[in-house]
Amino acid sequence: MFASNITPDAQHGIGLWSADAFYRALHEGVNARGKLLTPAFPYTNYTHVTRDDSDALYASFHAECAAGGAGQSGA
């Protein structure tokens, strides 16, 4: 099982995702293109994350260094 890259890497991570797409991932379990992130991403554990907290996480992840590479199918 491969997990998604949640660093701001533009090719393999969430670097090109909007804050809306990130929030949708937390609440619906899909990536920015609408592909399911399960089973590697247990989104049902994150459905109670508020929009403000989601935006704070998004900003924090984008403040980190990008890590290239991805799991088998990418983020």
LUMMAR-399503 format. One line per 5 residues: for each residue y, x, z of N, C-alpha, C. Coordinates in Angstrom, 2 decimals. Layout:
BEGIN
Y X Z Y X Z Y X Z; ...
//
This chain:
BEGIN
-1.16 0.85 0.00 0.00 0.00 0.00 1.23 0.90 0.00; 2.21 0.55 -0.80 3.44 1.31 -0.89 4.61 0.45 -0.42; 5.47 1.05 0.36 6.67 0.34 0.83 7.83 0.60 -0.13; 8.79 -0.26 -0.10 9.98 -0.11 -0.94 10.89 0.98 -0.40; 11.63 1.59 -1.28 12.62 2.61 -0.93 13.92 1.87 -0.60
14.37 1.95 0.64 15.59 1.23 1.03 16.78 2.17 1.17; 16.70 3.34 0.55 17.85 4.24 0.52 18.73 3.85 -0.66; 19.95 4.39 -0.75 20.84 4.01 -1.84 20.53 4.70 -3.18; 19.29 5.15 -3.37 18.89 5.71 -4.66 19.00 4.62 -5.73; 19.73 4.90 -6.79 19.98 3.88 -7.82 18.74 3.53 -8.63
17.86 4.49 -8.85 16.68 4.22 -9.68 15.54 3.58 -8.91; 15.27 4.07 -7.71 14.10 3.61 -6.97 14.43 2.85 -5.69; 15.66 2.88 -5.26 16.02 2.25 -4.00 16.89 1.02 -4.19; 17.76 0.79 -3.22 18.62 -0.40 -3.24 20.05 -0.06 -3.67; 20.22 1.09 -4.29 21.55 1.55 -4.67 22.31 0.62 -5.59
21.61 -0.13 -6.43 22.27 -1.05 -7.35 22.22 -2.50 -6.87; 21.65 -2.71 -5.70 21.57 -4.06 -5.15 22.92 -4.47 -4.58; 23.23 -5.73 -4.68 24.41 -6.28 -4.02 24.04 -6.64 -2.58; 25.05 -6.88 -1.76 24.79 -7.34 -0.39 24.07 -8.69 -0.42; 24.38 -9.52 -1.41 23.70 -10.81 -1.55 22.21 -10.62 -1.84
21.89 -9.67 -2.72 20.48 -9.41 -3.06 19.73 -8.89 -1.83; 20.38 -8.04 -1.04 19.75 -7.52 0.17 19.48 -8.66 1.15; 20.44 -9.54 1.35 20.27 -10.68 2.23 19.12 -11.57 1.74; 19.06 -11.78 0.43 17.99 -12.59 -0.15 16.62 -11.95 0.10; 16.55 -10.63 0.04 15.29 -9.93 0.33 14.84 -10.22 1.76
15.78 -10.18 2.69 15.45 -10.44 4.08 14.99 -11.87 4.32; 15.52 -12.80 3.56 15.23 -14.21 3.80 14.22 -14.83 2.86; 14.06 -14.25 1.67 13.14 -14.83 0.69 12.03 -13.87 0.28; 12.15 -12.59 0.65 11.10 -11.63 0.34 11.02 -11.21 -1.11; 12.15 -11.22 -1.80 12.18 -10.80 -3.21 13.19 -9.68 -3.40
12.94 -8.84 -4.40 13.88 -7.76 -4.68 15.03 -8.28 -5.54; 15.90 -7.40 -5.98 17.09 -7.82 -6.74 16.72 -8.46 -8.07; 15.54 -8.18 -8.57 15.08 -8.78 -9.83 14.22 -10.03 -9.61; 14.03 -10.40 -8.34 13.25 -11.60 -8.03 11.77 -11.36 -7.83; 11.31 -10.12 -7.84 9.90 -9.80 -7.65 9.56 -9.79 -6.16
8.41 -10.38 -5.81 8.00 -10.42 -4.41 7.80 -9.03 -3.84; 8.25 -8.83 -2.61 8.13 -7.56 -1.91 6.94 -7.53 -0.97; 6.23 -8.63 -0.85 5.08 -8.69 0.05 3.86 -8.08 -0.62; 2.88 -7.56 0.10 2.73 -7.59 1.55 3.41 -6.43 2.26; 3.92 -5.45 1.51 4.50 -4.27 2.16 5.75 -4.60 2.98
6.46 -5.62 2.60 7.68 -5.99 3.31 7.47 -7.35 3.98; 7.27 -7.37 5.28 7.02 -8.63 5.99 8.31 -9.41 6.24; 8.88 -9.96 5.18 10.21 -10.58 5.27 10.27 -11.71 6.28; 9.16 -12.36 6.54 9.20 -13.47 7.51 9.63 -12.99 8.89; 9.49 -11.70 9.14 9.97 -11.14 10.41 11.48 -10.96 10.43
12.14 -11.12 9.31 13.58 -10.87 9.20 14.40 -12.12 8.88; 13.77 -13.26 8.80 14.50 -14.47 8.38 15.56 -14.93 9.37; 15.52 -14.43 10.59 16.54 -14.81 11.57 17.72 -13.83 11.61; 17.69 -12.82 10.76 18.81 -11.88 10.69 20.01 -12.63 10.13; 21.12 -12.55 10.83 22.33 -13.25 10.38 22.94 -12.54 9.18
23.83 -13.23 8.50 24.50 -12.62 7.36 25.33 -11.42 7.80; 26.02 -11.53 8.92 26.81 -10.40 9.42 25.93 -9.19 9.71; 24.79 -9.42 10.33 23.87 -8.32 10.63 23.27 -7.75 9.34; 22.95 -8.60 8.40 22.44 -8.14 7.11 23.47 -7.25 6.41; 24.71 -7.67 6.42 25.77 -6.87 5.79 25.95 -5.53 6.50
25.80 -5.52 7.82 25.91 -4.27 8.57 24.74 -3.33 8.23; 23.54 -3.87 8.13 22.39 -3.06 7.73 22.58 -2.51 6.32; 23.03 -3.35 5.42 23.28 -2.96 4.03 24.28 -1.79 3.99; 25.36 -1.90 4.72 26.36 -0.83 4.76 25.78 0.44 5.36; 24.99 0.30 6.40 24.37 1.46 7.04 23.41 2.17 6.09
22.57 1.43 5.39 21.63 2.04 4.45 22.37 2.74 3.31; 23.49 2.16 2.88 24.26 2.77 1.79 25.05 3.99 2.26; 25.20 4.16 3.55 25.90 5.33 4.08 24.97 6.54 4.20; 23.67 6.32 4.08 22.69 7.39 4.17 22.53 8.10 2.83; 21.90 9.24 2.85 21.62 9.98 1.62 20.51 9.27 0.86
20.64 9.24 -0.46 19.62 8.63 -1.29 18.37 9.50 -1.30; 17.23 8.87 -1.29 15.95 9.57 -1.39 15.28 9.11 -2.68; 15.14 10.01 -3.60 14.48 9.67 -4.86 13.02 9.38 -4.64; 12.42 8.78 -5.61 11.01 8.46 -5.54 10.80 7.05 -5.04; 9.66 6.55 -5.38 9.35 5.17 -5.02 7.87 5.02 -4.81
7.52 3.90 -4.26 6.11 3.54 -4.20 5.62 3.26 -5.61; 4.48 2.72 -5.71 3.85 2.50 -7.00 4.71 1.68 -7.96; 5.41 0.67 -7.45 6.19 -0.18 -8.34 7.68 -0.13 -8.07; 8.14 0.61 -7.11 9.57 0.71 -6.82 10.08 -0.45 -6.02; 11.40 -0.42 -5.75 12.01 -1.45 -4.91 12.28 -2.71 -5.68
//
